[in-house]
Amino acid sequence: MLKRTITAIVAILFFFPFIIYGSYPLYFITVMIGSIGLYELLKMRQLTTEKIPVVLGVLLLWTLILPDEVMTHFSPLNQIDLLMIIAILLSSYTVIKKNSFHFSDVSFIIFGTIYVGLGFHYFLVSRDMGLEYVFFAIVVILLTDTGAYLAGNLFGKNKLIPAISPNKTIEGAIGGAFLGVLAGTIFHLIFPIHDSLLFVISVSFFASIIGQMGDLTASALKRHYEVKDSGKLLPGHGGILDRFDSWLFVFPFLYIIQLFG
């Protein structure tokens, strides 16, 4: 627990100045973090030895992460055009490799870039709309994790989904949602993010649930590929995907419901 706490503090001290400053420094560090996350994902499937698909996947990831207005400076093509081009190149690579690199591998790389890329893309969109929206989401996510950990340790008796995450409990999930809603509500009372308090309470609840679903999705992925952590970059936390799995679900959710409107 001490190692986990120290890592969290160091990560916050490193990453939060970029969040506060925003703009191109944040774009750059987010692209780097996303690239590590995608590499972790591809490593689970043992695809990192395929250099050409990895490079194509990373290039696609960058186009998905960066805000639309930034991409227009670098390419006359939009993200959908680039996605199609890279999908064709990856599919053609299966022919070159004579089916030792399969169409299922192509699908995994494309889905992996969408999963990681769009999650971080909407994180950047949130930051560009206002610093308060990013910190609202982070507060809800962090306090959901804390509430789930504390409630699970104190009251946890009934397993949530043991086949996917044997340590998570129903009591922990409820405790996480409760603390996530409380944290989101208090944050709003200090830094208002919407005209309606009821709306913020509802958003906090669903963001907490969706964040936990993002965590469980990453757990299901790791369980399928029989790995404990996505990586070893963050001592006590695992890899990038272990730390940002909830972010990849919550920030797209906040965009879809137009919290920034």
PASEBA-1860 file (N, C-alpha, C; in nm, 3 decimals):
! residues 261
1> MLKRTITA> 0.083/-0.121/0.000/0.000/0.000/0.000/0.086/0.126/0.000 ~ 0.200/0.122/0.074/0.290/0.238/0.079/0.347/0.267/-0.059 ~ 0.391/0.160/-0.129/0.447/0.176/-0.263/0.342/0.235/-0.356 ~ 0.219/0.187/-0.345/0.108/0.235/-0.428/0.082/0.383/-0.404 ~ 0.083/0.424/-0.276/0.058/0.563/-0.240/0.169/0.654/-0.292 ~ 0.294/0.611/-0.275/0.408/0.691/-0.320/0.403/0.708/-0.472 ~ 0.373/0.599/-0.542/0.363/0.606/-0.688/0.254/0.702/-0.732 ~ 0.140/0.698/-0.664/0.028/0.786/-0.697/0.067/0.932/-0.679
9> IVAILFFF> 0.138/0.962/-0.569/0.179/1.101/-0.542/0.278/1.149/-0.648 ~ 0.375/1.063/-0.682/0.475/1.100/-0.784/0.407/1.121/-0.919 ~ 0.313/1.033/-0.953/0.241/1.045/-1.081/0.161/1.175/-1.087 ~ 0.095/1.208/-0.976/0.018/1.332/-0.970/0.108/1.454/-0.987 ~ 0.221/1.454/-0.916/0.314/1.567/-0.925/0.372/1.582/-1.065 ~ 0.385/1.469/-1.136/0.439/1.474/-1.273/0.332/1.515/-1.374 ~ 0.214/1.454/-1.366/0.113/1.468/-1.471/0.026/1.592/-1.455 ~ -0.007/1.628/-1.332/-0.102/1.737/-1.311/-0.055/1.873/-1.362
17> PFIIYGSY> 0.074/1.906/-1.354/0.115/2.034/-1.416/0.083/2.041/-1.564 ~ 0.094/1.927/-1.635/0.059/1.925/-1.776/-0.091/1.948/-1.795 ~ -0.171/1.888/-1.708/-0.316/1.906/-1.716/-0.351/2.053/-1.693 ~ -0.289/2.113/-1.594/-0.319/2.252/-1.561/-0.278/2.346/-1.674 ~ -0.161/2.320/-1.733/-0.113/2.406/-1.842/-0.193/2.383/-1.969 ~ -0.221/2.256/-2.001/-0.298/2.223/-2.120/-0.220/2.242/-2.248 ~ -0.292/2.260/-2.358/-0.237/2.288/-2.490/-0.138/2.180/-2.535 ~ -0.038/2.219/-2.614/0.050/2.122/-2.678/0.134/2.039/-2.581
25> PLYFITVM> 0.183/2.093/-2.470/0.253/2.005/-2.375/0.166/1.890/-2.325 ~ 0.038/1.919/-2.299/-0.053/1.813/-2.255/-0.083/1.716/-2.370 ~ -0.098/1.769/-2.491/-0.121/1.681/-2.605/-0.004/1.582/-2.619 ~ 0.117/1.635/-2.606/0.236/1.552/-2.624/0.244/1.442/-2.518 ~ 0.227/1.479/-2.393/0.241/1.379/-2.286/0.126/1.278/-2.293 ~ 0.008/1.322/-2.336/-0.105/1.229/-2.348/-0.081/1.129/-2.461 ~ -0.026/1.176/-2.571/0.007/1.086/-2.682/0.110/0.983/-2.636 ~ 0.209/1.025/-2.558/0.311/0.932/-2.508/0.250/0.829/-2.413
33> IGSIGLYE> 0.165/0.875/-2.323/0.099/0.783/-2.229/0.009/0.684/-2.305 ~ -0.066/0.737/-2.402/-0.152/0.650/-2.481/-0.073/0.547/-2.560 ~ 0.044/0.587/-2.612/0.128/0.495/-2.688/0.178/0.381/-2.600 ~ 0.215/0.412/-2.477/0.257/0.308/-2.383/0.140/0.215/-2.353 ~ 0.022/0.274/-2.335/-0.097/0.194/-2.308/-0.128/0.098/-2.422 ~ -0.118/0.146/-2.546/-0.143/0.060/-2.661/-0.037/-0.050/-2.669 ~ 0.088/-0.016/-2.642/0.195/-0.116/-2.644/0.167/-0.226/-2.540 ~ 0.120/-0.186/-2.422/0.084/-0.285/-2.320/-0.026/-0.378/-2.371
41> LLKMRQLT> -0.122/-0.319/-2.440/-0.234/-0.397/-2.493/-0.185/-0.498/-2.597 ~ -0.100/-0.451/-2.687/-0.048/-0.539/-2.792/0.043/-0.647/-2.733 ~ 0.113/-0.613/-2.626/0.201/-0.711/-2.562/0.121/-0.825/-2.502 ~ 0.002/-0.796/-2.449/-0.084/-0.902/-2.394/-0.113/-1.008/-2.501 ~ -0.131/-0.964/-2.624/-0.164/-1.056/-2.733/-0.038/-1.104/-2.806 ~ 0.078/-1.063/-2.755/0.207/-1.103/-2.811/0.222/-1.056/-2.956 ~ 0.184/-0.931/-2.978/0.195/-0.873/-3.111/0.309/-0.773/-3.124 ~ 0.382/-0.749/-3.016/0.485/-0.645/-3.019/0.605/-0.683/-3.104
49> TEKIPVVL> 0.617/-0.809/-3.141/0.727/-0.849/-3.230/0.696/-0.813/-3.375 ~ 0.571/-0.785/-3.405/0.531/-0.744/-3.540/0.550/-0.593/-3.554 ~ 0.667/-0.552/-3.598/0.705/-0.410/-3.594/0.617/-0.323/-3.683 ~ 0.589/-0.367/-3.805/0.508/-0.285/-3.896/0.367/-0.262/-3.842 ~ 0.295/-0.367/-3.798/0.163/-0.342/-3.738/0.168/-0.254/-3.614 ~ 0.273/-0.269/-3.533/0.284/-0.184/-3.414/0.298/-0.037/-3.453 ~ 0.383/-0.011/-3.552/0.403/0.128/-3.597/0.274/0.184/-3.655 ~ 0.205/0.105/-3.737/0.078/0.150/-3.795/-0.026/0.175/-3.686
57> GVLLLWTL> -0.029/0.087/-3.585/-0.122/0.104/-3.474/-0.094/0.232/-3.397 ~ 0.034/0.259/-3.373/0.070/0.380/-3.298/0.036/0.506/-3.378 ~ 0.061/0.503/-3.509/0.026/0.618/-3.593/-0.125/0.644/-3.591 ~ -0.201/0.536/-3.599/-0.347/0.551/-3.592/-0.388/0.605/-3.455 ~ -0.323/0.556/-3.352/-0.353/0.603/-3.217/-0.333/0.754/-3.206 ~ -0.222/0.804/-3.258/-0.196/0.947/-3.250/-0.305/1.028/-3.320 ~ -0.351/0.979/-3.435/-0.455/1.053/-3.507/-0.586/1.055/-3.429 ~ -0.610/0.950/-3.350/-0.734/0.944/-3.273/-0.725/1.028/-3.146
65> ILPDEVMT> -0.608/1.031/-3.084/-0.594/1.104/-2.957/-0.599/1.254/-2.978 ~ -0.526/1.304/-3.077/-0.513/1.448/-3.093/-0.646/1.513/-3.129 ~ -0.673/1.632/-3.076/-0.797/1.705/-3.109/-0.808/1.729/-3.260 ~ -0.930/1.739/-3.308/-0.955/1.752/-3.451/-0.883/1.873/-3.510 ~ -0.886/1.985/-3.438/-0.825/2.107/-3.492/-0.674/2.094/-3.503 ~ -0.613/2.011/-3.421/-0.469/1.987/-3.429/-0.438/1.899/-3.550 ~ -0.522/1.797/-3.571/-0.499/1.704/-3.682/-0.505/1.774/-3.817 ~ -0.586/1.878/-3.829/-0.599/1.948/-3.957/-0.469/2.016/-3.998
73> HFSPLNQI> -0.381/2.043/-3.900/-0.251/2.105/-3.931/-0.152/2.004/-3.989 ~ -0.175/1.876/-3.966/-0.080/1.773/-4.005/-0.126/1.689/-4.123 ~ -0.255/1.683/-4.148/-0.304/1.595/-4.254/-0.433/1.651/-4.316 ~ -0.443/1.642/-4.450/-0.569/1.683/-4.515/-0.679/1.578/-4.497 ~ -0.641/1.461/-4.448/-0.736/1.352/-4.426/-0.791/1.357/-4.285 ~ -0.916/1.317/-4.268/-0.971/1.311/-4.133/-0.942/1.174/-4.070 ~ -0.985/1.158/-3.944/-0.954/1.035/-3.871/-1.015/0.911/-3.935 ~ -1.135/0.923/-3.991/-1.201/0.808/-4.055/-1.122/0.764/-4.179
81> DLLMIIAI> -1.075/0.862/-4.259/-0.994/0.829/-4.377/-0.867/0.755/-4.336 ~ -0.800/0.807/-4.233/-0.675/0.745/-4.188/-0.699/0.607/-4.128 ~ -0.812/0.592/-4.057/-0.848/0.462/-4.002/-0.866/0.360/-4.115 ~ -0.932/0.401/-4.222/-0.955/0.309/-4.335/-0.823/0.274/-4.403 ~ -0.737/0.371/-4.422/-0.608/0.346/-4.487/-0.525/0.246/-4.406 ~ -0.517/0.268/-4.276/-0.437/0.179/-4.192/-0.501/0.041/-4.182 ~ -0.634/0.034/-4.182/-0.702/-0.096/-4.182/-0.667/-0.174/-4.309 ~ -0.662/-0.104/-4.423/-0.626/-0.170/-4.550/-0.480/-0.217/-4.545
89> LLSSYTVI> -0.391/-0.133/-4.492/-0.250/-0.171/-4.483/-0.230/-0.291/-4.391 ~ -0.298/-0.290/-4.278/-0.287/-0.403/-4.185/-0.344/-0.531/-4.246 ~ -0.455/-0.517/-4.317/-0.514/-0.634/-4.382/-0.421/-0.688/-4.490 ~ -0.358/-0.599/-4.564/-0.263/-0.641/-4.667/-0.143/-0.711/-4.605 ~ -0.108/-0.671/-4.486/0.006/-0.732/-4.417/-0.019/-0.880/-4.387 ~ -0.146/-0.918/-4.369/-0.177/-1.059/-4.346/-0.140/-1.144/-4.468 ~ -0.149/-1.085/-4.586/-0.112/-1.156/-4.708/0.040/-1.170/-4.715 ~ 0.109/-1.059/-4.685/0.255/-1.061/-4.688/0.310/-1.165/-4.590
97> KKNSFHFS> 0.247/-1.175/-4.473/0.292/-1.269/-4.369/0.236/-1.409/-4.390 ~ 0.160/-1.427/-4.498/0.105/-1.559/-4.533/0.027/-1.621/-4.416 ~ -0.055/-1.536/-4.356/-0.148/-1.578/-4.250/-0.081/-1.615/-4.117 ~ 0.048/-1.584/-4.101/0.105/-1.598/-3.966/0.064/-1.477/-3.882 ~ 0.025/-1.371/-3.950/-0.039/-1.254/-3.888/-0.182/-1.255/-3.940 ~ -0.279/-1.272/-3.849/-0.415/-1.304/-3.889/-0.506/-1.181/-3.891 ~ -0.621/-1.198/-3.955/-0.721/-1.092/-3.958/-0.770/-1.058/-3.817 ~ -0.772/-1.158/-3.728/-0.810/-1.132/-3.589/-0.709/-1.040/-3.522
105> DVSFIIFG> -0.582/-1.049/-3.564/-0.479/-0.958/-3.511/-0.504/-0.816/-3.560 ~ -0.544/-0.804/-3.687/-0.580/-0.673/-3.742/-0.693/-0.612/-3.661 ~ -0.795/-0.692/-3.636/-0.911/-0.645/-3.560/-0.871/-0.601/-3.420 ~ -0.782/-0.678/-3.358/-0.737/-0.645/-3.223/-0.663/-0.512/-3.221 ~ -0.575/-0.491/-3.319/-0.499/-0.366/-3.324/-0.591/-0.247/-3.346 ~ -0.685/-0.260/-3.440/-0.776/-0.149/-3.468/-0.864/-0.120/-3.347 ~ -0.920/-0.226/-3.287/-1.003/-0.203/-3.169/-0.920/-0.144/-3.055 ~ -0.797/-0.195/-3.038/-0.712/-0.145/-2.931/-0.683/0.004/-2.945
113> TIYVGLGF> -0.658/0.048/-3.070/-0.631/0.190/-3.091/-0.756/0.274/-3.065 ~ -0.872/0.222/-3.101/-0.997/0.295/-3.074/-1.023/0.301/-2.924 ~ -1.005/0.189/-2.856/-1.027/0.180/-2.711/-0.938/0.278/-2.635 ~ -0.810/0.278/-2.666/-0.717/0.367/-2.596/-0.725/0.509/-2.654 ~ -0.727/0.520/-2.786/-0.719/0.651/-2.850/-0.837/0.742/-2.822 ~ -0.958/0.690/-2.835/-1.075/0.776/-2.813/-1.091/0.812/-2.666 ~ -1.053/0.721/-2.578/-1.059/0.753/-2.435/-0.973/0.874/-2.402 ~ -0.850/0.873/-2.451/-0.760/0.987/-2.426/-0.798/1.108/-2.510
121> HYFLVSRD> -0.858/1.086/-2.626/-0.905/1.198/-2.708/-1.008/1.281/-2.631 ~ -1.104/1.213/-2.571/-1.208/1.286/-2.499/-1.158/1.345/-2.368 ~ -1.050/1.289/-2.316/-0.983/1.354/-2.203/-0.931/1.491/-2.246 ~ -0.867/1.497/-2.363/-0.815/1.624/-2.412/-0.928/1.720/-2.447 ~ -1.036/1.667/-2.503/-1.153/1.751/-2.532/-1.207/1.813/-2.403 ~ -1.213/1.732/-2.298/-1.260/1.782/-2.169/-1.171/1.896/-2.119 ~ -1.040/1.877/-2.133/-0.947/1.981/-2.086/-0.963/2.109/-2.166 ~ -0.983/2.097/-2.296/-0.999/2.215/-2.379/-1.128/2.290/-2.349
129> MGLEYVFF> -1.230/2.217/-2.299/-1.356/2.280/-2.263/-1.349/2.349/-2.127 ~ -1.255/2.307/-2.041/-1.242/2.370/-1.911/-1.174/2.281/-1.811 ~ -1.083/2.337/-1.735/-1.006/2.260/-1.636/-1.097/2.195/-1.532 ~ -1.208/2.261/-1.499/-1.297/2.210/-1.395/-1.360/2.077/-1.434 ~ -1.384/2.057/-1.565/-1.446/1.932/-1.609/-1.351/1.813/-1.592 ~ -1.223/1.837/-1.623/-1.123/1.732/-1.606/-1.110/1.694/-1.459 ~ -1.099/1.793/-1.373/-1.079/1.764/-1.231/-1.205/1.704/-1.168 ~ -1.321/1.742/-1.219/-1.444/1.678/-1.173/-1.439/1.528/-1.200
137> AIVVILLT> -1.404/1.493/-1.323/-1.397/1.351/-1.360/-1.292/1.277/-1.280 ~ -1.175/1.338/-1.264/-1.066/1.273/-1.190/-1.105/1.252/-1.044 ~ -1.169/1.353/-0.984/-1.212/1.341/-0.845/-1.311/1.227/-0.829 ~ -1.408/1.220/-0.919/-1.509/1.112/-0.911/-1.441/0.976/-0.926 ~ -1.350/0.964/-1.022/-1.281/0.837/-1.046/-1.197/0.796/-0.927 ~ -1.116/0.889/-0.876/-1.027/0.856/-0.765/-1.104/0.821/-0.638 ~ -1.210/0.896/-0.611/-1.287/0.869/-0.489/-1.373/0.744/-0.504 ~ -1.412/0.712/-0.626/-1.480/0.584/-0.649/-1.385/0.469/-0.617
145> DTGAYLAG> -1.262/0.478/-0.666/-1.162/0.374/-0.637/-1.138/0.362/-0.487 ~ -1.126/0.478/-0.421/-1.101/0.479/-0.276/-1.219/0.420/-0.200 ~ -1.340/0.463/-0.238/-1.460/0.412/-0.171/-1.477/0.263/-0.190 ~ -1.448/0.214/-0.311/-1.459/0.070/-0.338/-1.357/-0.008/-0.256 ~ -1.236/0.045/-0.245/-1.130/-0.022/-0.169/-1.167/-0.028/-0.020 ~ -1.211/0.084/0.036/-1.243/0.089/0.179/-1.367/0.005/0.210 ~ -1.472/0.021/0.132/-1.596/-0.054/0.158/-1.574/-0.203/0.137 ~ -1.494/-0.236/0.037/-1.466/-0.376/0.013/-1.391/-0.440/0.127
153> NLFGKNKL> -1.292/-0.368/0.182/-1.215/-0.421/0.295/-1.296/-0.428/0.424 ~ -1.383/-0.329/0.444/-1.459/-0.323/0.569/-1.584/-0.409/0.568 ~ -1.653/-0.411/0.454/-1.785/-0.475/0.451/-1.797/-0.586/0.345 ~ -1.696/-0.601/0.261/-1.707/-0.692/0.147/-1.727/-0.837/0.184 ~ -1.838/-0.894/0.143/-1.868/-1.036/0.165/-1.913/-1.105/0.037 ~ -1.984/-1.032/-0.047/-2.042/-1.091/-0.168/-1.959/-1.051/-0.291 ~ -1.906/-1.151/-0.358/-1.823/-1.126/-0.475/-1.905/-1.062/-0.587 ~ -1.844/-0.968/-0.656/-1.913/-0.898/-0.764/-1.915/-0.984/-0.891
161> IPAISPNK> -1.799/-1.007/-0.950/-1.786/-1.094/-1.067/-1.656/-1.173/-1.049 ~ -1.657/-1.276/-0.969/-1.532/-1.346/-0.935/-1.458/-1.405/-1.053 ~ -1.530/-1.439/-1.160/-1.464/-1.496/-1.278/-1.375/-1.394/-1.348 ~ -1.402/-1.266/-1.325/-1.325/-1.159/-1.388/-1.231/-1.092/-1.289 ~ -1.283/-1.057/-1.172/-1.202/-0.989/-1.070/-1.239/-1.047/-0.934 ~ -1.164/-1.147/-0.888/-1.202/-1.220/-0.766/-1.202/-1.138/-0.638 ~ -1.133/-1.024/-0.638/-1.124/-0.945/-0.515/-1.233/-0.839/-0.502 ~ -1.302/-0.809/-0.610/-1.404/-0.704/-0.605/-1.535/-0.759/-0.548
169> TIEGAIGG> -1.601/-0.677/-0.468/-1.725/-0.719/-0.403/-1.840/-0.623/-0.439 ~ -1.961/-0.672/-0.418/-2.079/-0.587/-0.439/-2.077/-0.470/-0.342 ~ -2.040/-0.498/-0.217/-2.033/-0.392/-0.116/-1.930/-0.286/-0.156 ~ -1.819/-0.331/-0.213/-1.717/-0.236/-0.258/-1.768/-0.149/-0.372 ~ -1.840/-0.209/-0.466/-1.896/-0.134/-0.579/-1.994/-0.028/-0.530 ~ -2.078/-0.066/-0.433/-2.176/0.029/-0.378/-2.104/0.142/-0.304 ~ -2.005/0.104/-0.224/-1.928/0.205/-0.151/-1.854/0.299/-0.245 ~ -1.803/0.245/-0.356/-1.736/0.329/-0.453/-1.830/0.428/-0.518
177> AFLGVLAG> -1.950/0.380/-0.554/-2.050/0.469/-0.615/-2.093/0.578/-0.516 ~ -2.111/0.539/-0.391/-2.154/0.637/-0.290/-2.050/0.747/-0.274 ~ -1.923/0.708/-0.257/-1.819/0.809/-0.236/-1.795/0.889/-0.364 ~ -1.810/0.824/-0.481/-1.795/0.897/-0.606/-1.901/1.005/-0.622 ~ -2.025/0.973/-0.587/-2.134/1.072/-0.595/-2.111/1.184/-0.494 ~ -2.071/1.147/-0.373/-2.044/1.248/-0.270/-1.932/1.341/-0.314 ~ -1.826/1.284/-0.370/-1.712/1.366/-0.414/-1.752/1.458/-0.529 ~ -1.828/1.404/-0.626/-1.872/1.486/-0.739/-1.962/1.600/-0.696
185> TIFHLIFP> -2.049/1.573/-0.599/-2.142/1.675/-0.549/-2.067/1.785/-0.476 ~ -1.975/1.747/-0.390/-1.897/1.846/-0.315/-1.813/1.930/-0.411 ~ -1.753/1.864/-0.509/-1.673/1.937/-0.609/-1.759/2.042/-0.678 ~ -1.880/2.003/-0.718/-1.970/2.095/-0.787/-2.008/2.213/-0.698 ~ -2.028/2.189/-0.570/-2.065/2.297/-0.479/-1.952/2.398/-0.463 ~ -1.828/2.352/-0.481/-1.712/2.442/-0.471/-1.679/2.503/-0.606 ~ -1.681/2.419/-0.710/-1.651/2.464/-0.847/-1.768/2.424/-0.938 ~ -1.870/2.507/-0.948/-1.990/2.470/-1.025/-1.956/2.435/-1.170
193> IHDSLLFV> -2.012/2.323/-1.216/-1.987/2.278/-1.353/-2.115/2.269/-1.435 ~ -2.230/2.293/-1.370/-2.358/2.284/-1.442/-2.463/2.362/-1.364 ~ -2.571/2.398/-1.433/-2.678/2.475/-1.368/-2.759/2.391/-1.270 ~ -2.764/2.259/-1.293/-2.851/2.172/-1.212/-2.771/2.082/-1.120 ~ -2.797/2.094/-0.990/-2.731/2.005/-0.893/-2.776/1.861/-0.912 ~ -2.905/1.842/-0.942/-2.956/1.707/-0.964/-2.886/1.641/-1.083 ~ -2.861/1.719/-1.186/-2.791/1.667/-1.303/-2.650/1.623/-1.264 ~ -2.581/1.702/-1.186/-2.445/1.670/-1.144/-2.443/1.543/-1.058
201> ISVSFFAS> -2.541/1.531/-0.967/-2.550/1.410/-0.884/-2.570/1.287/-0.973 ~ -2.659/1.299/-1.071/-2.685/1.188/-1.162/-2.561/1.153/-1.244 ~ -2.494/1.255/-1.295/-2.372/1.233/-1.373/-2.264/1.168/-1.287 ~ -2.251/1.213/-1.163/-2.151/1.155/-1.073/-2.178/1.007/-1.051 ~ -2.307/0.973/-1.033/-2.343/0.833/-1.011/-2.309/0.747/-1.132 ~ -2.353/0.792/-1.250/-2.329/0.711/-1.370/-2.180/0.709/-1.407 ~ -2.109/0.820/-1.383/-1.965/0.822/-1.409/-1.893/0.723/-1.318 ~ -1.938/0.714/-1.193/-1.880/0.618/-1.099/-1.903/0.475/-1.146
209> IIGQMGDL> -2.025/0.446/-1.188/-2.058/0.310/-1.235/-1.980/0.278/-1.363 ~ -1.977/0.372/-1.455/-1.907/0.350/-1.582/-1.757/0.338/-1.559 ~ -1.703/0.416/-1.464/-1.562/0.404/-1.430/-1.529/0.266/-1.377 ~ -1.618/0.213/-1.292/-1.598/0.076/-1.241/-1.609/-0.027/-1.353 ~ -1.696/-0.001/-1.449/-1.708/-0.091/-1.563/-1.580/-0.088/-1.647 ~ -1.519/0.030/-1.659/-1.392/0.040/-1.730/-1.284/-0.041/-1.660 ~ -1.284/-0.036/-1.528/-1.189/-0.115/-1.448/-1.212/-0.264/-1.470 ~ -1.338/-0.305/-1.468/-1.371/-0.447/-1.487/-1.340/-0.494/-1.630
217> TASALKRH> -1.357/-0.405/-1.726/-1.324/-0.440/-1.864/-1.175/-0.469/-1.878 ~ -1.092/-0.385/-1.816/-0.948/-0.409/-1.818/-0.914/-0.539/-1.746 ~ -0.984/-0.567/-1.636/-0.962/-0.692/-1.562/-0.999/-0.813/-1.648 ~ -1.109/-0.802/-1.722/-1.151/-0.912/-1.810/-1.048/-0.937/-1.919 ~ -0.993/-0.829/-1.971/-0.891/-0.839/-2.074/-0.766/-0.909/-2.020 ~ -0.723/-0.867/-1.902/-0.604/-0.928/-1.841/-0.630/-1.074/-1.805 ~ -0.748/-1.103/-1.758/-0.782/-1.241/-1.723/-0.781/-1.329/-1.849 ~ -0.832/-1.276/-1.958/-0.835/-1.352/-2.082/-0.695/-1.386/-2.130
225> YEVKDSGK> -0.603/-1.289/-2.119/-0.467/-1.311/-2.166/-0.372/-1.358/-2.054 ~ -0.430/-1.385/-1.939/-0.359/-1.447/-1.826/-0.237/-1.365/-1.783 ~ -0.260/-1.234/-1.763/-0.156/-1.147/-1.708/-0.213/-1.078/-1.584 ~ -0.127/-1.055/-1.488/-0.172/-0.992/-1.363/-0.191/-0.842/-1.381 ~ -0.093/-0.776/-1.441/-0.098/-0.631/-1.467/-0.071/-0.606/-1.614 ~ -0.117/-0.492/-1.662/-0.093/-0.459/-1.803/0.053/-0.425/-1.828 ~ 0.124/-0.381/-1.723/0.265/-0.346/-1.735/0.327/-0.327/-1.598 ~ 0.451/-0.276/-1.597/0.524/-0.258/-1.472/0.575/-0.115/-1.454
233> LLPGHGGI> 0.521/-0.024/-1.534/0.572/0.113/-1.534/0.548/0.183/-1.400 ~ 0.432/0.156/-1.338/0.394/0.226/-1.215/0.395/0.128/-1.098 ~ 0.499/0.128/-1.015/0.507/0.035/-0.903/0.385/0.044/-0.811 ~ 0.325/-0.071/-0.784/0.206/-0.074/-0.699/0.077/-0.056/-0.775 ~ 0.087/-0.007/-0.899/-0.032/0.015/-0.981/-0.033/-0.072/-1.105 ~ 0.084/-0.115/-1.150/0.092/-0.192/-1.274/0.134/-0.104/-1.389 ~ 0.057/-0.109/-1.497/0.089/-0.032/-1.615/-0.005/0.085/-1.637 ~ 0.009/0.147/-1.754/-0.075/0.261/-1.790/-0.222/0.221/-1.793
241> LDRFDSWL> -0.253/0.108/-1.854/-0.394/0.066/-1.863/-0.452/0.034/-1.726 ~ -0.369/-0.014/-1.634/-0.416/-0.040/-1.498/-0.457/0.090/-1.428 ~ -0.387/0.198/-1.458/-0.412/0.325/-1.391/-0.519/0.408/-1.461 ~ -0.529/0.395/-1.593/-0.618/0.483/-1.670/-0.741/0.411/-1.726 ~ -0.764/0.287/-1.683/-0.876/0.210/-1.740/-1.011/0.279/-1.719 ~ -1.032/0.340/-1.604/-1.159/0.411/-1.580/-1.168/0.539/-1.664 ~ -1.055/0.607/-1.683/-1.055/0.729/-1.763/-1.105/0.702/-1.905 ~ -1.066/0.585/-1.960/-1.099/0.553/-2.098/-1.248/0.536/-2.121
249> FVFPFLYI> -1.323/0.514/-2.012/-1.469/0.503/-2.021/-1.539/0.632/-1.978 ~ -1.487/0.695/-1.873/-1.558/0.809/-1.813/-1.555/0.932/-1.902 ~ -1.440/0.965/-1.960/-1.433/1.088/-2.039/-1.518/1.082/-2.166 ~ -1.522/0.969/-2.240/-1.619/0.962/-2.351/-1.763/0.976/-2.303 ~ -1.795/0.917/-2.188/-1.931/0.930/-2.132/-1.966/1.075/-2.105 ~ -1.876/1.149/-2.044/-1.903/1.290/-2.013/-1.922/1.372/-2.141 ~ -1.849/1.335/-2.245/-1.867/1.406/-2.372/-2.002/1.373/-2.435 ~ -2.040/1.245/-2.432/-2.164/1.201/-2.496/-2.285/1.268/-2.432
257> IQLFG> -2.282/1.283/-2.300/-2.398/1.345/-2.232/-2.390/1.497/-2.236 ~ -2.283/1.550/-2.299/-2.266/1.694/-2.315/-2.263/1.768/-2.180 ~ -2.182/1.715/-2.089/-2.163/1.785/-1.961/-2.107/1.924/-1.984 ~ -2.032/1.941/-2.093/-1.966/2.068/-2.119/-2.059/2.170/-2.185 ~ -2.183/2.127/-2.216/-2.274/2.216/-2.288/-2.330/2.328/-2.202
END
